Amino acid sequence: MKIALNGASGFTGRLAVAELARRGIDAVLVGRDPARLRAAASGTGFEIRVADIHDQDALEAAFAGADAVVNTAGPFARLGAPVIRAAVAAGAHYVDTTGEQHYINEVFDAFAGAAVSIVPAMADDGGPSDLIGHLVAEAAGPVETMTVALWYRDGAFSRGTLRSLDPDLLFDGALRYEQDGWTTYGEPSHDTWRFPGAAEPVQVSKAALPPVATVPRHVPVGRMEGLLGGTFDDLKGGIPAAVIDSLPEGPDDEVRRRSKWTISVEAAGRGGRTVRGEVEGTNGYAKTAVIAVEAARRLVADGAKPGVLAPSQAFDPESFLGFLSGHGVRWHVTES
Ligand SMILES: NC(=O)c1ccc[n+]([C@@H]2O[C@H](COP(=O)([O-])OP(=O)(O)OC[C@H]3O[C@@H](n4cnc5c(N)ncnc54)[C@H](OP(=O)(O)O)[C@@H]3O)[C@@H](O)[C@H]2O)c1
């Protein structure tokens, strides 16, 4: 099995390099800057191939012979589609780490007929939230409303994440799913959310979360929306590019290790049942690398349908979440 990692020289990309090496999976590291690629490959023995995302021929050549492409080069709204086109042309399955809800919907529309399997959003938010959303819906029966709330704390975002957060799309422009389609909307259903382990209800904002774009593709849901826990006055105003450029590339090891993320999904079933599912973990950037690499490995080893797939359409939810349990991720589904 050979996996091409595009964006290998970036912050998340280098964590994925380490994960591929740890797993003993053969990899080709792809990026635009030879010196940064060489540094990323150091000590691994992985081959490097230089290709700018805007050079389609070079990108296709870089993916030649790969069974799957893991793409960590964002912002995906700007950089994602050419990488998928090149993966499809090279006959390689595709996984990415996007958290951009609108881009995910665009991928489903643009690449529906692809001959390979394409699974966007296999990061610490999009992957586990879709998988637990599927299990919650299974327990609830046909779902009237589903709400997914995400809470990050005690950590920091990478420069690449901050560059990928378009505040207009992430907050006011968030899409919810309603009556067979996705639309913008007014006020969210909640101002606060009870997360496990929180002494008090946490203030939440409506937010463009990935599972709102993916869960309704595999379970019947009347309405679904996303909430982000915490206060985001700095993000909502937009962070100037010069400020982002002056920040460290990403949180250091210590900050990453103490950082926590919680996903909480609640479904109200048409039969009157309310079911909650929760997933909790630490070190979201390292878990993203674990999730994306395992997703690509499973696509190659186990196979999946061709076309664009939500995580739960590509992978068995219990099996994948069970795999994450081995990496310290806790999850459960409970009926209330
Ligand atoms: N949803 C989640 O939970 C989650 C978690 C982790 C990451 N992510 C997403 O993953 C993405 C990467 O984050 P990051 O922190 O790793 O960002 P980063 O450090 O800025 O890395 C971006 C990568 O893209 C490459 N790149 C940019 N423009 C390119 C071009 N024209 N041609 C070829 N390569 C190009 C960069 O190459 P150079 O090294 O040459 O600059 C770098 O390798 C972001 O969109 C982030 O939001 C999401």
The ligand as an SDF file (V2000), in Angstrom:
LIG
                    3D

 48 52  0  0  0  0  0  0  0  0999 V2000
  -11.1990   20.2210   10.9450 N   0  0  0  0  0  0  0  0  0  0  0  0
  -10.1780   19.9860   11.7110 C   0  0  0  0  0  0  0  0  0  0  0  0
  -10.3790   19.5690   12.8170 O   0  0  0  0  0  0  0  0  0  0  0  0
   -8.7790   20.1830   11.1850 C   0  0  0  0  0  0  0  0  0  0  0  0
   -7.6920   19.7060   11.8960 C   0  0  0  0  0  0  0  0  0  0  0  0
   -6.4140   19.9050   11.3630 C   0  0  0  0  0  0  0  0  0  0  0  0
   -6.2710   20.5840   10.1490 C   0  0  0  0  0  0  0  0  0  0  0  0
   -7.3610   21.0380    9.4950 N   0  0  0  0  0  0  0  0  0  0  0  0
   -7.2460   21.7760    8.2250 C   0  0  0  0  0  0  0  0  0  0  0  0
   -6.1260   21.2980    7.4790 O   0  0  0  0  0  0  0  0  0  0  0  0
   -5.5740   22.3660    6.7380 C   0  0  0  0  0  0  0  0  0  0  0  0
   -4.0910   22.4530    7.0170 C   0  0  0  0  0  0  0  0  0  0  0  0
   -3.8560   23.0010    8.2860 O   0  0  0  0  0  0  0  0  0  0  0  0
   -2.3560   23.2610    8.7180 P   0  0  0  0  0  0  0  0  0  0  0  0
   -2.3820   23.8470   10.0550 O   0  0  0  0  0  0  0  0  0  0  0  0
   -1.5800   22.0270    8.4720 O   0  0  0  0  0  0  0  0  0  0  0  0
   -1.9270   24.3780    7.6370 O   0  0  0  0  0  0  0  0  0  0  0  0
   -0.4830   24.7580    7.1070 P   0  0  0  0  0  0  0  0  0  0  0  0
    0.5620   24.4560    8.1140 O   0  0  0  0  0  0  0  0  0  0  0  0
   -0.6070   26.1450    6.5820 O   0  0  0  0  0  0  0  0  0  0  0  0
   -0.2470   23.7690    5.8760 O   0  0  0  0  0  0  0  0  0  0  0  0
   -0.7800   24.0320    4.6190 C   0  0  0  0  0  0  0  0  0  0  0  0
   -0.0680   23.1700    3.6070 C   0  0  0  0  0  0  0  0  0  0  0  0
   -0.6030   23.4680    2.3130 O   0  0  0  0  0  0  0  0  0  0  0  0
    0.5020   23.6590    1.4510 C   0  0  0  0  0  0  0  0  0  0  0  0
    0.1510   24.5430    0.3340 N   0  0  0  0  0  0  0  0  0  0  0  0
   -0.3980   25.7660    0.3800 C   0  0  0  0  0  0  0  0  0  0  0  0
   -0.5240   26.2700   -0.8680 N   0  0  0  0  0  0  0  0  0  0  0  0
   -0.0490   25.3290   -1.7010 C   0  0  0  0  0  0  0  0  0  0  0  0
    0.1280   25.2460   -3.1020 C   0  0  0  0  0  0  0  0  0  0  0  0
   -0.2670   26.2320   -3.9280 N   0  0  0  0  0  0  0  0  0  0  0  0
    0.6650   24.1310   -3.6340 N   0  0  0  0  0  0  0  0  0  0  0  0
    1.0690   23.1070   -2.8440 C   0  0  0  0  0  0  0  0  0  0  0  0
    0.9500   23.1210   -1.4930 N   0  0  0  0  0  0  0  0  0  0  0  0
    0.4080   24.2330   -0.9410 C   0  0  0  0  0  0  0  0  0  0  0  0
    1.5770   24.2820    2.3170 C   0  0  0  0  0  0  0  0  0  0  0  0
    2.8180   24.1670    1.6830 O   0  0  0  0  0  0  0  0  0  0  0  0
    4.1460   24.9440    2.2690 P   0  0  0  0  0  0  0  0  0  0  0  0
    4.6220   24.1000    3.4150 O   0  0  0  0  0  0  0  0  0  0  0  0
    5.0780   24.9270    1.0850 O   0  0  0  0  0  0  0  0  0  0  0  0
    3.6850   26.3100    2.6740 O   0  0  0  0  0  0  0  0  0  0  0  0
    1.4350   23.4220    3.5620 C   0  0  0  0  0  0  0  0  0  0  0  0
    2.1060   22.2020    3.3760 O   0  0  0  0  0  0  0  0  0  0  0  0
   -6.3670   23.6260    7.1310 C   0  0  0  0  0  0  0  0  0  0  0  0
   -7.3750   23.8510    6.1610 O   0  0  0  0  0  0  0  0  0  0  0  0
   -6.9820   23.2540    8.4600 C   0  0  0  0  0  0  0  0  0  0  0  0
   -8.1780   23.9430    8.7280 O   0  0  0  0  0  0  0  0  0  0  0  0
   -8.6090   20.8470    9.9870 C   0  0  0  0  0  0  0  0  0  0  0  0
  1  2  1  0
  2  3  2  0
  2  4  1  0
  4  5  1  0
  4 48  2  0
  5  6  2  0
  6  7  1  0
  7  8  2  0
  8  9  1  0
  8 48  1  0
  9 10  1  0
  9 46  1  0
 10 11  1  0
 11 12  1  0
 11 44  1  0
 12 13  1  0
 13 14  1  0
 14 15  2  0
 14 16  1  0
 14 17  1  0
 17 18  1  0
 18 19  2  0
 18 20  1  0
 18 21  1  0
 21 22  1  0
 22 23  1  0
 23 24  1  0
 23 42  1  0
 24 25  1  0
 25 26  1  0
 25 36  1  0
 26 27  1  0
 26 35  1  0
 27 28  2  0
 28 29  1  0
 29 30  1  0
 29 35  2  0
 30 31  1  0
 30 32  2  0
 32 33  1  0
 33 34  2  0
 34 35  1  0
 36 37  1  0
 36 42  1  0
 37 38  1  0
 38 39  2  0
 38 40  1  0
 38 41  1  0
 42 43  1  0
 44 45  1  0
 44 46  1  0
 46 47  1  0
M  CHG  2   8   1  16  -1
M  END
$$$$
